[in-house]
Amino acid sequence: MAALTFALEGKDAASAARAGTIVTDHGSIQTPIFMPVGTVGTVKAVTQQQLHADVQAQIILGNTYHLYLRPGTEVLEAAGGLHRFNGWNKPILTDSGGYQVFSLAANRKLSEEGALFQSHIDGSRHLFTPESVMDIQRSIGADIIMAFDECPPYPSEYRYAQKSMELTHRWLDRCFNRLAETPDKYGYTQNLFPIVQGSTYEDLRKASAEYIASKGAVGNAIGGLSVGEPEQMLYDFTQLCCEVLPEDKPRYLMGVGTPWNILEGIARGVDMFDCVMPTRNGRNGMLFTTQGVINIKNKQWAKDFSPIDPGLPNELSQFYTKAYLRHLFVAGEILGMQLASLQNLSFYLWLVGEARKHILAGDFHSWKTEQVEVLRRRL
């Protein structure tokens, strides 16, 4: 089968925003794109049918760390890979688990070999190396697989950030070597994206982006941001990385973020985004809408019989009312969490779709400036 390809289809004159199409063996992805996070093989509270029909997702994520622990590679291989296991027949991307290992700081030990960590499930000890992470992702069978990296915390001292970046680069070389030694498992191509690191130091970020660009991968990722740094710093370092990473390859900003973060990322040249925010915040009653941010648990919505989001051309958002959705949350009904998750995911996919239309129409920058003001409002 064929390696991933990317075709640019339009650029915004007043920003670095661009529209394109990524082609994988499981189908095409129109960019800019938001990817719902399905950590353990499921986007929480949402069925695959709803992802297709209501959300109109084009690609979803799985996570190597979590899928390795449960259900395990033996089950995934017996199923024929994650696509067959969960019934999702479009592209899948897997995060390498580097961020999860980073978040287990108290229960992990880093070395040149890899990361020794304790399972959050049963306390058992495991070693992730660049080689084993490539093998696990082969078994999961995603179309896009991520290099094993170390994600330094914010803030980090310069020397730590530098050593971490250099380790990430050495691990990347081992990831490429391992993939070259092993065949695709399920008859389609798996495509490795390297990850830029370097914390919040301009020289390190530039050096890392240059190193990643030199590898000639089919796509590249920007990691280690949205970990607590100020919002403007997120935007500045995203722009720095995009200015170095090749223009003819997709750029993926990992773990970002709010709707306005995404629009600002697009304006700086990013093509792909993921974040747990739409589903996690949705389960807690926070709605992202075309009018702004809503806490649906607030009493002000108790007798509001208007649609959840009148501006979103989505049957679900038009059918149910704010009052009904608030009632579901107050009553502790599971349907409330499901509807809120669907609203937020549908909104995120609508937003990147609108961004694409405005890039192709040539007026993205002015549209984005207006949208950011609206979307940040608390209703």
C-alpha positions in Angstrom: 0.0 0.0 0.0 1.0 3.7 -0.3 2.7 6.0 2.2 0.8 9.0 3.5 0.6 11.9 1.1 -0.3 15.6 1.6 -1.5 18.1 -1.0 -1.8 21.8 -0.4 -5.0 23.3 -1.9 -5.1 26.8 -0.6 -3.4 29.5 1.5 -4.6 32.5 3.4 -3.0 35.7 2.2 -3.0 37.4 5.6 -1.7 34.6 7.7 0.1 31.2 7.5 -3.2 29.3 7.4 -3.5 26.6 4.7 -6.0 24.0 3.5 -5.0 20.6 2.2 -5.8 16.9 1.9 -4.0 14.0 3.7 -4.4 10.6 2.0 -3.9 7.4 4.0 -4.7 3.8 3.2 -7.9 4.2 5.3 -9.1 7.3 3.5 -8.6 11.0 3.0 -8.5 13.8 5.7 -9.3 17.4 4.8 -7.2 19.9 6.7 -7.2 21.8 8.9 -8.7 18.9 11.0 -9.6 18.2 14.6 -9.1 14.6 15.7 -11.4 13.3 18.5 -9.4 11.4 21.2 -10.3 7.8 21.7 -7.6 7.0 24.3 -8.5 3.3 25.0 -10.1 2.6 21.6 -13.3 4.6 22.3 -14.1 8.3 22.3 -15.8 8.5 25.7 -19.6 8.4 25.7 -19.8 8.4 21.9 -20.4 5.5 19.5 -18.5 5.0 16.3 -21.8 5.4 14.4 -22.2 8.8 16.0 -18.7 9.8 15.2 -19.5 9.1 11.5 -23.0 10.6 11.3 -23.3 13.3 13.9 -19.7 14.5 14.5 -18.5 13.7 11.0 -15.0 12.9 12.3 -12.4 12.0 9.6 -9.8 10.5 11.9 -9.6 9.5 15.6 -6.8 8.9 18.1 -5.8 5.9 20.2 -3.1 5.8 22.9 -0.2 3.4 22.9 0.3 3.4 26.7 -3.4 2.7 27.5 -4.0 0.2 24.7 -0.8 -1.7 25.7 -2.1 -2.1 29.2 -5.7 -2.8 28.2 -6.7 -4.8 26.2 -3.1 -5.6 25.3 -1.4 -6.3 22.0 -2.3 -10.0 22.0 -6.0 -9.1 21.8 -5.5 -6.4 19.3 -3.5 -8.7 17.0 -6.1 -11.4 17.3 -8.7 -8.9 16.3 -6.7 -7.8 13.3 -5.7 -4.4 14.7 -7.6 -1.5 16.3 -9.7 -0.7 13.2 -11.3 -4.1 13.3 -11.4 -4.2 17.0 -13.5 -1.0 17.4 -15.2 -0.9 14.0 -13.7 2.4 12.9 -12.9 2.1 9.2 -11.4 5.6 8.7 -7.8 6.7 9.6 -6.5 6.3 13.2 -3.5 8.0 14.8 -1.8 6.6 17.9 0.1 8.8 20.4 3.3 6.9 21.4 2.6 7.1 25.2 5.4 9.6 25.8 3.1 12.1 27.3 1.4 9.5 29.6 4.8 8.4 30.8 5.7 12.0 31.4 2.6 12.5 33.4 3.6 9.5 35.7 6.7 11.4 36.8 6.5 10.0 40.4 6.3 6.4 39.1 8.8 6.4 36.2 12.5 6.4 35.6 14.1 7.6 32.4 17.3 6.3 30.9 19.0 6.1 27.6 17.3 2.8 27.0 13.8 4.1 27.6 11.2 4.7 30.3 10.6 2.3 33.2 7.1 3.0 34.7 4.4 1.6 36.9 1.0 0.8 35.5 -1.7 3.1 36.9 -4.0 0.1 36.8 -2.2 -2.5 39.0 1.2 -1.1 39.8 3.0 -3.6 37.6 6.3 -2.4 36.1 7.0 -2.0 32.4 9.7 -0.7 30.1 9.0 1.4 27.1 11.8 1.8 24.6 11.7 3.4 21.2 11.8 -0.1 19.7 9.1 -1.6 21.9 6.8 1.4 21.3 7.2 1.0 17.5 6.4 -2.7 17.9 3.3 -1.9 20.0 2.1 0.6 17.5 2.6 -1.9 14.7 0.3 -4.3 16.7 -2.3 -1.5 17.3 -2.2 -0.8 13.5 -2.8 2.9 13.3 -2.3 4.8 10.0 -0.2 7.5 11.7 2.1 6.5 14.6 4.1 8.9 16.8 7.8 8.7 17.7 8.6 7.9 21.4 9.7 11.2 23.0 10.2 12.8 26.4 7.9 15.7 27.1 9.6 18.0 29.6 7.4 19.9 32.1 6.8 23.6 32.2 8.8 25.3 33.4 12.0 23.4 32.8 15.6 24.5 33.4 17.5 25.1 30.2 20.0 22.2 30.7 17.2 19.8 31.5 15.2 20.8 28.4 18.4 20.5 26.2 19.2 17.0 27.5 15.5 15.9 27.1 15.5 17.2 23.5 18.7 15.4 22.6 17.4 12.2 24.2 14.2 12.6 22.1 16.3 13.0 18.9 18.3 9.8 19.7 15.2 7.9 20.4 13.7 9.2 17.1 16.6 7.6 15.2 15.9 4.3 16.9 12.2 4.6 16.0 13.1 5.0 12.3 15.5 2.1 12.5 13.0 -0.2 14.1 10.3 0.6 11.6 12.7 -0.1 8.8 13.4 -3.5 10.3 9.8 -4.5 10.7 6.9 -5.0 8.2 3.4 -3.4 8.4 1.2 -6.0 10.1 -2.2 -5.7 8.5 -1.6 -4.9 4.8 -1.6 -1.1 5.0 1.1 1.5 5.5 1.9 2.9 8.9 3.4 6.4 8.8 5.8 7.8 11.5 5.6 11.4 12.6 8.6 12.7 14.6 7.9 15.2 17.4 9.6 18.6 18.0 10.5 19.3 21.6 12.7 21.9 23.3 10.4 23.3 26.0 10.1 27.1 25.9 13.6 28.0 24.6 13.8 29.5 21.2 17.2 28.1 20.3 16.2 24.6 21.4 12.9 24.7 19.6 14.6 25.9 16.4 17.3 23.2 16.6 14.7 20.5 17.3 12.5 21.6 14.4 15.5 21.6 12.1 16.5 18.1 13.2 12.9 16.8 12.8 12.7 18.5 9.3 16.0 16.8 8.3 14.5 13.3 8.8 12.2 13.7 5.7 9.2 12.2 7.4 5.8 12.2 5.7 4.4 14.5 8.5 5.7 16.2 11.6 4.4 17.0 15.1 4.9 19.8 17.6 4.9 18.4 21.2 5.6 19.8 24.6 3.3 22.7 24.4 -0.1 23.4 26.1 1.5 22.0 29.3 1.0 25.1 31.5 2.8 27.8 29.6 1.1 31.2 28.9 -1.2 31.2 25.9 0.8 33.7 23.9 3.9 31.5 24.5 2.0 28.6 23.0 1.3 30.7 19.9 4.8 32.0 19.6 6.5 28.6 19.8 3.9 27.1 17.4 4.8 29.8 14.9 8.5 29.3 15.3 8.2 25.5 14.7 5.9 26.0 11.7 8.4 28.4 10.1 11.0 25.7 10.2 9.0 22.5 9.5 8.6 21.7 5.7 5.6 23.4 4.0 4.8 20.3 1.9 4.2 18.0 4.9 1.3 18.1 7.4 2.0 19.7 10.8 0.3 18.4 13.9 0.1 20.4 17.1 -0.4 17.8 19.9 -2.9 18.2 22.7 -4.3 21.6 21.7 -6.8 22.8 22.8 -9.7 25.4 23.1 -11.6 26.5 20.0 -9.6 29.8 20.0 -6.3 27.9 20.5 -7.1 25.9 17.4 -8.0 29.0 15.3 -4.7 30.7 16.3 -2.8 27.5 15.6 -4.3 27.3 12.1 -3.4 30.9 11.5 0.3 30.0 12.3 0.3 27.0 9.8 -0.9 24.0 11.8 -3.0 21.3 10.0 -3.9 18.8 12.7 -5.1 19.1 16.3 -6.3 16.8 19.1 -7.5 17.4 22.6 -9.6 15.7 25.3 -11.3 19.0 26.1 -14.5 18.6 24.0 -15.4 15.3 25.7 -13.9 15.9 29.1 -15.3 19.3 29.6 -18.6 18.2 28.0 -19.0 15.4 30.6 -18.6 18.1 33.3 -21.3 20.3 31.7 -19.2 22.8 29.7 -20.5 23.4 26.2 -18.5 25.0 23.4 -21.0 26.7 21.0 -21.1 29.1 18.1 -22.2 31.8 20.5 -19.6 31.1 23.2 -19.0 28.9 26.3 -21.9 27.7 28.4 -21.9 26.0 31.8 -25.2 24.1 31.2 -25.5 23.3 35.0 -26.1 27.0 35.8 -29.7 27.8 36.9 -30.0 30.4 34.1 -30.7 27.6 31.6 -33.5 25.9 33.6 -36.3 27.5 31.5 -34.3 28.2 28.4 -36.2 26.2 25.7 -34.0 27.3 22.8 -31.8 24.8 21.0 -28.5 23.8 22.6 -26.7 25.6 19.8 -28.9 27.4 17.2 -25.9 28.3 15.1 -24.6 24.8 14.6 -26.2 23.0 11.6 -26.4 19.7 13.5 -29.6 17.8 14.1 -28.7 17.0 17.7 -27.8 20.6 18.5 -31.1 21.8 17.1 -33.3 19.1 18.5 -32.5 19.3 22.2 -33.0 22.4 24.4 -30.7 23.9 26.9 -33.4 23.4 29.6 -33.6 19.7 28.9 -29.8 19.2 28.8 -29.5 21.0 32.1 -32.2 18.8 33.6 -30.2 15.7 32.5 -27.1 17.0 34.3 -29.0 17.9 37.4 -30.6 14.5 37.5 -27.3 12.7 36.9 -28.5 11.1 33.7 -25.8 9.6 31.5 -27.5 10.9 28.4 -26.6 14.5 29.5 -22.9 13.6 29.3 -23.4 12.0 25.9 -25.3 14.9 24.4 -22.8 17.4 25.7 -19.9 15.4 24.3 -21.6 15.2 20.9 -22.3 18.9 20.9 -18.7 19.8 21.6 -17.2 17.3 19.1 -19.7 18.4 16.4 -18.8 22.0 17.1 -15.0 21.4 16.9 -15.4 19.6 13.6 -17.7 22.3 12.3 -15.2 25.0 13.3 -12.2 23.5 11.4 -14.5 22.9 8.5 -15.5 26.6 8.5 -11.8 27.5 8.8 -11.1 25.5 5.7 -13.8 27.2 3.8 -12.5 30.6 4.7 -8.9 29.7 3.9 -10.1 28.6 0.4 -12.2 31.7 0.1 -9.2 33.9 1.0 -10.8 35.7 4.0 -9.6 33.4 6.9 -7.7 36.1 8.9 -10.6 38.5 9.2 -13.1 35.7 10.0 -10.7 34.2 12.6 -10.3 37.5 14.4 -14.1 37.9 14.7 -14.6 34.2 15.7 -12.0 34.3 18.5 -13.9 37.2 20.2 -17.2 35.3 20.0 -16.0 31.9 21.0 -14.2 33.1 24.2 -17.3 34.7 25.6 -18.8 33.1 28.7 -22.6 33.0 28.4 
